Amino acid sequence: MNTFGEFFREKRRASGLSQRELADRAGLDFSYISKLENGRLPPPAADTIVRLAGLLDCPSEELLSAAKKLPGELSDTLTAEPKAVRFLQEASRLQLSPDEWERMIGTLHGLRQGDWERGAS
């Protein structure tokens, strides 16, 4: 499996940006980008990862996952709701496949649609 730095470098190269261009657009030092890519620094904070993902035209969840980080709003939601933590613990225990995660997303959306349909009647 690729490290965060390797994955980040692949995404930057795929975007066609040089390290210097990305650093300038992100308001970061060029050497910081280089050190991230070479694994000399740990992944940045989640909000920085989200900003970099936007500049790379990459889904933020891909970079966050590679960094093993959660976006701030998700972290806040999880810590406020113990059942959300339990849900994720159970999903982790089951070792869901990517397809099963996608089905779970569909199921979650279906739950909300069911609420809307019941409220509309």
MARSE-559487 format. One record per atom (N, C-alpha, C, CB): residue in one letter; chain; atom name; x, y, z. Coordinates in nm, 2 decimals. Glycine has a CB too. Example, Ala and Ser with C-alpha at 12.3 -4.5 7.8 and 13.67 -1.06 7.14 Angstrom:
a, A, N, 1.32, -0.57, 0.78
a, A, CA, 1.23, -0.45, 0.78
a, A, C, 1.32, -0.33, 0.78
a, A, CB, 1.13, -0.45, 0.90
s, A, N, 1.28, -0.22, 0.71
s, A, CA, 1.37, -0.11, 0.71
s, A, C, 1.29, 0.00, 0.79
s, A, CB, 1.41, -0.06, 0.57
END
This chain:
m, A, N, 0.08, -0.12, 0.00
m, A, CA, 0.00, 0.00, 0.00
m, A, C, 0.09, 0.12, 0.00
m, A, CB, -0.10, 0.00, 0.12
n, A, N, 0.05, 0.22, -0.07
n, A, CA, 0.12, 0.35, -0.08
n, A, C, 0.11, 0.43, 0.05
n, A, CB, 0.07, 0.44, -0.19
t, A, N, 0.21, 0.50, 0.08
t, A, CA, 0.21, 0.59, 0.20
t, A, C, 0.13, 0.71, 0.16
t, A, CB, 0.35, 0.63, 0.24
f, A, N, 0.09, 0.80, 0.25
f, A, CA, 0.02, 0.92, 0.22
f, A, C, 0.11, 1.00, 0.12
f, A, CB, 0.00, 1.00, 0.35
g, A, N, 0.23, 1.01, 0.15
g, A, CA, 0.32, 1.09, 0.06
g, A, C, 0.32, 1.05, -0.08
g, A, CB, 0.46, 1.09, 0.11
e, A, N, 0.33, 0.91, -0.10
e, A, CA, 0.33, 0.86, -0.24
e, A, C, 0.20, 0.88, -0.31
e, A, CB, 0.36, 0.71, -0.23
f, A, N, 0.09, 0.86, -0.23
f, A, CA, -0.05, 0.88, -0.29
f, A, C, -0.07, 1.03, -0.32
f, A, CB, -0.15, 0.84, -0.19
f, A, N, -0.02, 1.12, -0.23
f, A, CA, -0.03, 1.26, -0.25
f, A, C, 0.05, 1.30, -0.38
f, A, CB, 0.02, 1.34, -0.13
r, A, N, 0.17, 1.25, -0.39
r, A, CA, 0.25, 1.28, -0.51
r, A, C, 0.18, 1.24, -0.64
r, A, CB, 0.39, 1.21, -0.50
e, A, N, 0.12, 1.12, -0.64
e, A, CA, 0.05, 1.07, -0.76
e, A, C, -0.06, 1.16, -0.79
e, A, CB, 0.00, 0.93, -0.73
k, A, N, -0.14, 1.21, -0.69
k, A, CA, -0.25, 1.30, -0.72
k, A, C, -0.20, 1.43, -0.77
k, A, CB, -0.34, 1.31, -0.59
r, A, N, -0.10, 1.48, -0.72
r, A, CA, -0.04, 1.61, -0.76
r, A, C, 0.00, 1.60, -0.91
r, A, CB, 0.07, 1.66, -0.67
r, A, N, 0.08, 1.49, -0.94
r, A, CA, 0.13, 1.48, -1.07
r, A, C, 0.01, 1.46, -1.17
r, A, CB, 0.22, 1.35, -1.08
a, A, N, -0.09, 1.39, -1.13
a, A, CA, -0.21, 1.37, -1.22
a, A, C, -0.28, 1.50, -1.24
a, A, CB, -0.31, 1.26, -1.15
s, A, N, -0.27, 1.59, -1.15
s, A, CA, -0.34, 1.72, -1.17
s, A, C, -0.26, 1.81, -1.26
s, A, CB, -0.36, 1.79, -1.03
g, A, N, -0.13, 1.77, -1.29
g, A, CA, -0.05, 1.86, -1.37
g, A, C, 0.02, 1.97, -1.30
g, A, CB, -0.13, 1.91, -1.49
l, A, N, 0.01, 1.98, -1.17
l, A, CA, 0.08, 2.08, -1.10
l, A, C, 0.21, 2.04, -1.05
l, A, CB, -0.01, 2.12, -0.98
s, A, N, 0.31, 2.14, -1.05
s, A, CA, 0.44, 2.11, -0.99
s, A, C, 0.42, 2.13, -0.84
s, A, CB, 0.55, 2.21, -1.05
q, A, N, 0.52, 2.09, -0.76
q, A, CA, 0.52, 2.11, -0.62
q, A, C, 0.51, 2.26, -0.59
q, A, CB, 0.64, 2.05, -0.55
r, A, N, 0.58, 2.34, -0.66
r, A, CA, 0.59, 2.49, -0.64
r, A, C, 0.45, 2.55, -0.67
r, A, CB, 0.70, 2.55, -0.72
e, A, N, 0.39, 2.51, -0.78
e, A, CA, 0.26, 2.56, -0.82
e, A, C, 0.15, 2.53, -0.71
e, A, CB, 0.21, 2.50, -0.95
l, A, N, 0.15, 2.40, -0.66
l, A, CA, 0.06, 2.36, -0.56
l, A, C, 0.08, 2.44, -0.43
l, A, CB, 0.07, 2.21, -0.53
a, A, N, 0.21, 2.45, -0.39
a, A, CA, 0.24, 2.53, -0.27
a, A, C, 0.19, 2.67, -0.28
a, A, CB, 0.39, 2.52, -0.25
d, A, N, 0.22, 2.73, -0.40
d, A, CA, 0.17, 2.87, -0.42
d, A, C, 0.02, 2.89, -0.40
d, A, CB, 0.22, 2.93, -0.55
r, A, N, -0.05, 2.80, -0.47
r, A, CA, -0.20, 2.80, -0.47
r, A, C, -0.26, 2.77, -0.33
r, A, CB, -0.26, 2.70, -0.57
a, A, N, -0.19, 2.69, -0.25
a, A, CA, -0.23, 2.65, -0.12
a, A, C, -0.19, 2.74, -0.01
a, A, CB, -0.19, 2.51, -0.09
g, A, N, -0.10, 2.83, -0.05
g, A, CA, -0.04, 2.92, 0.05
g, A, C, 0.05, 2.85, 0.15
g, A, CB, -0.15, 2.99, 0.13
l, A, N, 0.12, 2.75, 0.09
l, A, CA, 0.22, 2.67, 0.17
l, A, C, 0.36, 2.69, 0.12
l, A, CB, 0.18, 2.53, 0.18
d, A, N, 0.45, 2.66, 0.20
d, A, CA, 0.59, 2.66, 0.15
d, A, C, 0.62, 2.54, 0.06
d, A, CB, 0.69, 2.66, 0.27
f, A, N, 0.70, 2.57, -0.04
f, A, CA, 0.73, 2.46, -0.14
f, A, C, 0.80, 2.34, -0.07
f, A, CB, 0.82, 2.52, -0.25
s, A, N, 0.89, 2.37, 0.03
s, A, CA, 0.96, 2.26, 0.09
s, A, C, 0.86, 2.17, 0.18
s, A, CB, 1.07, 2.32, 0.19
y, A, N, 0.75, 2.23, 0.22
y, A, CA, 0.65, 2.15, 0.30
y, A, C, 0.59, 2.05, 0.21
y, A, CB, 0.54, 2.25, 0.36
i, A, N, 0.55, 2.08, 0.09
i, A, CA, 0.49, 1.99, -0.01
i, A, C, 0.60, 1.88, -0.04
i, A, CB, 0.45, 2.06, -0.14
s, A, N, 0.72, 1.92, -0.06
s, A, CA, 0.83, 1.82, -0.09
s, A, C, 0.84, 1.72, 0.03
s, A, CB, 0.96, 1.89, -0.12
k, A, N, 0.84, 1.77, 0.15
k, A, CA, 0.86, 1.69, 0.27
k, A, C, 0.74, 1.60, 0.29
k, A, CB, 0.88, 1.77, 0.39
l, A, N, 0.62, 1.64, 0.26
l, A, CA, 0.50, 1.56, 0.27
l, A, C, 0.52, 1.44, 0.17
l, A, CB, 0.37, 1.64, 0.24
e, A, N, 0.55, 1.47, 0.04
e, A, CA, 0.56, 1.37, -0.06
e, A, C, 0.67, 1.27, -0.03
e, A, CB, 0.58, 1.43, -0.19
n, A, N, 0.78, 1.31, 0.03
n, A, CA, 0.89, 1.22, 0.06
n, A, C, 0.88, 1.15, 0.20
n, A, CB, 1.02, 1.30, 0.06
g, A, N, 0.77, 1.17, 0.27
g, A, CA, 0.74, 1.11, 0.39
g, A, C, 0.83, 1.16, 0.51
g, A, CB, 0.77, 0.96, 0.38
r, A, N, 0.88, 1.28, 0.49
r, A, CA, 0.97, 1.34, 0.60
r, A, C, 0.88, 1.41, 0.70
r, A, CB, 1.07, 1.43, 0.54
l, A, N, 0.75, 1.44, 0.66
l, A, CA, 0.66, 1.50, 0.76
l, A, C, 0.53, 1.41, 0.76
l, A, CB, 0.62, 1.64, 0.72
p, A, N, 0.46, 1.41, 0.87
p, A, CA, 0.34, 1.33, 0.88
p, A, C, 0.23, 1.41, 0.79
p, A, CB, 0.29, 1.31, 1.02
p, A, N, 0.12, 1.34, 0.76
p, A, CA, 0.01, 1.41, 0.69
p, A, C, -0.03, 1.54, 0.76
p, A, CB, -0.10, 1.32, 0.66
p, A, N, -0.07, 1.64, 0.69
p, A, CA, -0.12, 1.76, 0.76
p, A, C, -0.26, 1.74, 0.82
p, A, CB, -0.13, 1.87, 0.65
a, A, N, -0.30, 1.85, 0.89
a, A, CA, -0.43, 1.85, 0.95
a, A, C, -0.54, 1.83, 0.85
a, A, CB, -0.46, 1.98, 1.03
a, A, N, -0.66, 1.78, 0.89
a, A, CA, -0.77, 1.74, 0.80
a, A, C, -0.81, 1.86, 0.72
a, A, CB, -0.88, 1.69, 0.88
d, A, N, -0.82, 1.98, 0.77
d, A, CA, -0.86, 2.09, 0.70
d, A, C, -0.76, 2.13, 0.58
d, A, CB, -0.88, 2.21, 0.79
t, A, N, -0.64, 2.11, 0.61
t, A, CA, -0.53, 2.13, 0.51
t, A, C, -0.55, 2.03, 0.40
t, A, CB, -0.39, 2.13, 0.57
i, A, N, -0.57, 1.90, 0.44
i, A, CA, -0.59, 1.80, 0.34
i, A, C, -0.71, 1.83, 0.25
i, A, CB, -0.61, 1.66, 0.41
v, A, N, -0.82, 1.87, 0.31
v, A, CA, -0.94, 1.91, 0.23
v, A, C, -0.90, 2.02, 0.13
v, A, CB, -1.05, 1.95, 0.32
r, A, N, -0.83, 2.12, 0.17
r, A, CA, -0.79, 2.23, 0.09
r, A, C, -0.70, 2.18, -0.03
r, A, CB, -0.72, 2.34, 0.17
l, A, N, -0.61, 2.10, 0.00
l, A, CA, -0.52, 2.04, -0.10
l, A, C, -0.59, 1.96, -0.20
l, A, CB, -0.40, 1.96, -0.04
a, A, N, -0.69, 1.88, -0.15
a, A, CA, -0.77, 1.79, -0.24
a, A, C, -0.84, 1.88, -0.34
a, A, CB, -0.86, 1.70, -0.16
g, A, N, -0.90, 1.99, -0.29
g, A, CA, -0.97, 2.08, -0.38
g, A, C, -0.88, 2.13, -0.49
g, A, CB, -1.03, 2.19, -0.30
l, A, N, -0.76, 2.17, -0.46
l, A, CA, -0.67, 2.22, -0.55
l, A, C, -0.62, 2.11, -0.65
l, A, CB, -0.55, 2.28, -0.48
l, A, N, -0.62, 1.99, -0.61
l, A, CA, -0.58, 1.88, -0.70
l, A, C, -0.70, 1.82, -0.77
l, A, CB, -0.51, 1.77, -0.61
d, A, N, -0.82, 1.87, -0.75
d, A, CA, -0.94, 1.82, -0.81
d, A, C, -0.95, 1.67, -0.78
d, A, CB, -0.94, 1.84, -0.96
c, A, N, -0.93, 1.64, -0.65
c, A, CA, -0.94, 1.50, -0.60
c, A, C, -1.04, 1.50, -0.49
c, A, CB, -0.79, 1.46, -0.55
p, A, N, -1.12, 1.39, -0.49
p, A, CA, -1.22, 1.38, -0.38
p, A, C, -1.15, 1.39, -0.24
p, A, CB, -1.30, 1.25, -0.39
s, A, N, -1.19, 1.47, -0.15
s, A, CA, -1.12, 1.49, -0.03
s, A, C, -1.12, 1.36, 0.05
s, A, CB, -1.19, 1.60, 0.06
e, A, N, -1.22, 1.28, 0.04
e, A, CA, -1.22, 1.15, 0.12
e, A, C, -1.10, 1.06, 0.08
e, A, CB, -1.35, 1.08, 0.10
e, A, N, -1.06, 1.07, -0.05
e, A, CA, -0.94, 0.99, -0.09
e, A, C, -0.82, 1.03, -0.02
e, A, CB, -0.92, 1.00, -0.24
l, A, N, -0.79, 1.16, -0.01
l, A, CA, -0.67, 1.21, 0.06
l, A, C, -0.68, 1.19, 0.21
l, A, CB, -0.64, 1.35, 0.03
l, A, N, -0.80, 1.21, 0.26
l, A, CA, -0.82, 1.19, 0.41
l, A, C, -0.80, 1.05, 0.44
l, A, CB, -0.97, 1.24, 0.45
s, A, N, -0.85, 0.96, 0.36
s, A, CA, -0.84, 0.81, 0.39
s, A, C, -0.69, 0.77, 0.38
s, A, CB, -0.92, 0.73, 0.29
a, A, N, -0.62, 0.82, 0.28
a, A, CA, -0.47, 0.79, 0.27
a, A, C, -0.40, 0.84, 0.39
a, A, CB, -0.42, 0.85, 0.15
a, A, N, -0.45, 0.95, 0.45
a, A, CA, -0.38, 1.01, 0.57
a, A, C, -0.43, 0.95, 0.70
a, A, CB, -0.40, 1.16, 0.57
k, A, N, -0.54, 0.87, 0.69
k, A, CA, -0.60, 0.81, 0.81
k, A, C, -0.66, 0.92, 0.90
k, A, CB, -0.50, 0.72, 0.88
k, A, N, -0.73, 1.01, 0.84
k, A, CA, -0.78, 1.12, 0.91
k, A, C, -0.93, 1.14, 0.88
k, A, CB, -0.71, 1.26, 0.89
l, A, N, -1.00, 1.20, 0.97
l, A, CA, -1.14, 1.23, 0.95
l, A, C, -1.16, 1.39, 0.94
l, A, CB, -1.23, 1.18, 1.07
p, A, N, -1.25, 1.43, 0.85
p, A, CA, -1.28, 1.57, 0.85
p, A, C, -1.33, 1.62, 0.98
p, A, CB, -1.38, 1.61, 0.73
g, A, N, -1.31, 1.74, 1.02
g, A, CA, -1.34, 1.80, 1.15
g, A, C, -1.49, 1.78, 1.18
g, A, CB, -1.31, 1.94, 1.15
e, A, N, -1.58, 1.81, 1.08
e, A, CA, -1.72, 1.80, 1.11
e, A, C, -1.77, 1.66, 1.14
e, A, CB, -1.80, 1.86, 0.99
l, A, N, -1.70, 1.56, 1.08
l, A, CA, -1.73, 1.42, 1.10
l, A, C, -1.69, 1.38, 1.24
l, A, CB, -1.67, 1.33, 1.00
s, A, N, -1.57, 1.42, 1.27
s, A, CA, -1.51, 1.39, 1.41
s, A, C, -1.60, 1.45, 1.51
s, A, CB, -1.37, 1.45, 1.42
d, A, N, -1.65, 1.58, 1.49
d, A, CA, -1.74, 1.64, 1.59
d, A, C, -1.87, 1.56, 1.60
d, A, CB, -1.78, 1.78, 1.55
t, A, N, -1.93, 1.51, 1.49
t, A, CA, -2.05, 1.44, 1.49
t, A, C, -2.03, 1.30, 1.57
t, A, CB, -2.10, 1.41, 1.35
l, A, N, -1.92, 1.24, 1.54
l, A, CA, -1.90, 1.11, 1.60
l, A, C, -1.88, 1.12, 1.75
l, A, CB, -1.78, 1.04, 1.54
t, A, N, -1.81, 1.22, 1.80
t, A, CA, -1.79, 1.23, 1.94
t, A, C, -1.91, 1.28, 2.01
t, A, CB, -1.67, 1.33, 1.97
a, A, N, -2.01, 1.34, 1.94
a, A, CA, -2.13, 1.38, 2.00
a, A, C, -2.24, 1.27, 2.01
a, A, CB, -2.19, 1.50, 1.93
e, A, N, -2.22, 1.16, 1.93
e, A, CA, -2.32, 1.06, 1.92
e, A, C, -2.25, 0.92, 1.94
e, A, CB, -2.39, 1.07, 1.79
p, A, N, -2.26, 0.86, 2.06
p, A, CA, -2.20, 0.73, 2.09
p, A, C, -2.25, 0.62, 1.99
p, A, CB, -2.23, 0.69, 2.23
k, A, N, -2.38, 0.63, 1.94
k, A, CA, -2.43, 0.53, 1.85
k, A, C, -2.36, 0.54, 1.72
k, A, CB, -2.58, 0.55, 1.83
a, A, N, -2.31, 0.65, 1.68
a, A, CA, -2.24, 0.67, 1.55
a, A, C, -2.11, 0.59, 1.57
a, A, CB, -2.22, 0.82, 1.52
v, A, N, -2.04, 0.61, 1.68
v, A, CA, -1.92, 0.53, 1.71
v, A, C, -1.94, 0.39, 1.70
v, A, CB, -1.85, 0.58, 1.84
r, A, N, -2.05, 0.34, 1.77
r, A, CA, -2.08, 0.20, 1.77
r, A, C, -2.11, 0.15, 1.63
r, A, CB, -2.21, 0.18, 1.86
f, A, N, -2.18, 0.23, 1.55
f, A, CA, -2.21, 0.19, 1.41
f, A, C, -2.08, 0.17, 1.33
f, A, CB, -2.29, 0.30, 1.34
l, A, N, -1.98, 0.26, 1.35
l, A, CA, -1.86, 0.24, 1.27
l, A, C, -1.77, 0.13, 1.33
l, A, CB, -1.78, 0.38, 1.28
q, A, N, -1.78, 0.11, 1.46
q, A, CA, -1.71, -0.01, 1.52
q, A, C, -1.76, -0.14, 1.46
q, A, CB, -1.72, -0.01, 1.67
e, A, N, -1.89, -0.15, 1.45
e, A, CA, -1.95, -0.27, 1.40
e, A, C, -1.91, -0.28, 1.25
e, A, CB, -2.10, -0.26, 1.41
a, A, N, -1.92, -0.18, 1.17
a, A, CA, -1.88, -0.18, 1.03
a, A, C, -1.74, -0.23, 1.02
a, A, CB, -1.90, -0.05, 0.96
s, A, N, -1.65, -0.18, 1.10
s, A, CA, -1.51, -0.21, 1.10
s, A, C, -1.49, -0.36, 1.14
s, A, CB, -1.43, -0.13, 1.20
r, A, N, -1.57, -0.41, 1.24
r, A, CA, -1.56, -0.55, 1.28
r, A, C, -1.60, -0.64, 1.16
r, A, CB, -1.65, -0.58, 1.40
l, A, N, -1.70, -0.60, 1.08
l, A, CA, -1.75, -0.68, 0.97
l, A, C, -1.65, -0.67, 0.85
l, A, CB, -1.89, -0.63, 0.93
q, A, N, -1.56, -0.58, 0.85
q, A, CA, -1.46, -0.56, 0.74
q, A, C, -1.54, -0.55, 0.61
q, A, CB, -1.36, -0.68, 0.74
l, A, N, -1.62, -0.45, 0.59
l, A, CA, -1.70, -0.43, 0.47
l, A, C, -1.61, -0.41, 0.35
l, A, CB, -1.79, -0.31, 0.49
s, A, N, -1.65, -0.46, 0.24
s, A, CA, -1.58, -0.44, 0.11
s, A, C, -1.62, -0.30, 0.06
s, A, CB, -1.62, -0.55, 0.01
p, A, N, -1.55, -0.25, -0.04
p, A, CA, -1.59, -0.12, -0.10
p, A, C, -1.73, -0.12, -0.15
p, A, CB, -1.50, -0.08, -0.21
d, A, N, -1.77, -0.23, -0.21
d, A, CA, -1.91, -0.24, -0.26
d, A, C, -2.01, -0.24, -0.15
d, A, CB, -1.93, -0.37, -0.35
e, A, N, -1.98, -0.31, -0.04
e, A, CA, -2.07, -0.31, 0.08
e, A, C, -2.08, -0.17, 0.14
e, A, CB, -2.02, -0.41, 0.18
w, A, N, -1.97, -0.09, 0.14
w, A, CA, -1.98, 0.04, 0.19
w, A, C, -2.07, 0.13, 0.10
w, A, CB, -1.84, 0.11, 0.20
e, A, N, -2.06, 0.11, -0.03
e, A, CA, -2.15, 0.18, -0.12
e, A, C, -2.29, 0.15, -0.10
e, A, CB, -2.11, 0.15, -0.27
r, A, N, -2.32, 0.02, -0.08
r, A, CA, -2.46, -0.02, -0.05
r, A, C, -2.51, 0.04, 0.08
r, A, CB, -2.47, -0.18, -0.04
m, A, N, -2.42, 0.05, 0.18
m, A, CA, -2.46, 0.11, 0.31
m, A, C, -2.49, 0.26, 0.29
m, A, CB, -2.34, 0.10, 0.41
i, A, N, -2.42, 0.33, 0.20
i, A, CA, -2.45, 0.47, 0.17
i, A, C, -2.59, 0.48, 0.11
i, A, CB, -2.34, 0.53, 0.07
g, A, N, -2.62, 0.39, 0.02
g, A, CA, -2.75, 0.38, -0.04
g, A, C, -2.86, 0.36, 0.06
g, A, CB, -2.76, 0.28, -0.15
t, A, N, -2.83, 0.27, 0.15
t, A, CA, -2.93, 0.23, 0.26
t, A, C, -2.95, 0.36, 0.35
t, A, CB, -2.88, 0.12, 0.34
l, A, N, -2.85, 0.43, 0.38
l, A, CA, -2.86, 0.55, 0.46
l, A, C, -2.95, 0.65, 0.39
l, A, CB, -2.72, 0.61, 0.49
h, A, N, -2.93, 0.67, 0.26
h, A, CA, -3.01, 0.77, 0.19
h, A, C, -3.15, 0.72, 0.18
h, A, CB, -2.95, 0.78, 0.04
g, A, N, -3.17, 0.59, 0.17
g, A, CA, -3.31, 0.53, 0.17
g, A, C, -3.38, 0.55, 0.30
g, A, CB, -3.30, 0.38, 0.14
l, A, N, -3.31, 0.55, 0.41
l, A, CA, -3.37, 0.58, 0.54
l, A, C, -3.43, 0.72, 0.55
l, A, CB, -3.27, 0.56, 0.66
r, A, N, -3.35, 0.82, 0.50
r, A, CA, -3.40, 0.96, 0.49
r, A, C, -3.51, 0.97, 0.40
r, A, CB, -3.28, 1.05, 0.46
q, A, N, -3.51, 0.91, 0.28
q, A, CA, -3.62, 0.92, 0.19
q, A, C, -3.74, 0.86, 0.25
q, A, CB, -3.58, 0.84, 0.05
g, A, N, -3.73, 0.75, 0.32
g, A, CA, -3.85, 0.69, 0.39
g, A, C, -3.91, 0.79, 0.49
g, A, CB, -3.81, 0.56, 0.46
d, A, N, -3.83, 0.86, 0.56
d, A, CA, -3.88, 0.96, 0.66
d, A, C, -3.95, 1.07, 0.58
d, A, CB, -3.76, 1.03, 0.74
w, A, N, -3.90, 1.12, 0.47
w, A, CA, -3.97, 1.22, 0.39
w, A, C, -4.10, 1.17, 0.34
w, A, CB, -3.87, 1.26, 0.27
e, A, N, -4.10, 1.05, 0.29
e, A, CA, -4.23, 0.99, 0.23
e, A, C, -4.33, 0.98, 0.34
e, A, CB, -4.20, 0.86, 0.16
r, A, N, -4.29, 0.93, 0.46
r, A, CA, -4.39, 0.92, 0.57
r, A, C, -4.44, 1.06, 0.61
r, A, CB, -4.33, 0.85, 0.69
g, A, N, -4.35, 1.16, 0.61
g, A, CA, -4.39, 1.29, 0.65
g, A, C, -4.49, 1.36, 0.55
g, A, CB, -4.27, 1.38, 0.67
a, A, N, -4.47, 1.32, 0.42
a, A, CA, -4.55, 1.38, 0.32
a, A, C, -4.69, 1.32, 0.31
a, A, CB, -4.49, 1.36, 0.18
s, A, N, -4.72, 1.20, 0.37
s, A, CA, -4.85, 1.15, 0.37
s, A, C, -4.95, 1.21, 0.47
s, A, CB, -4.84, 1.00, 0.39
END
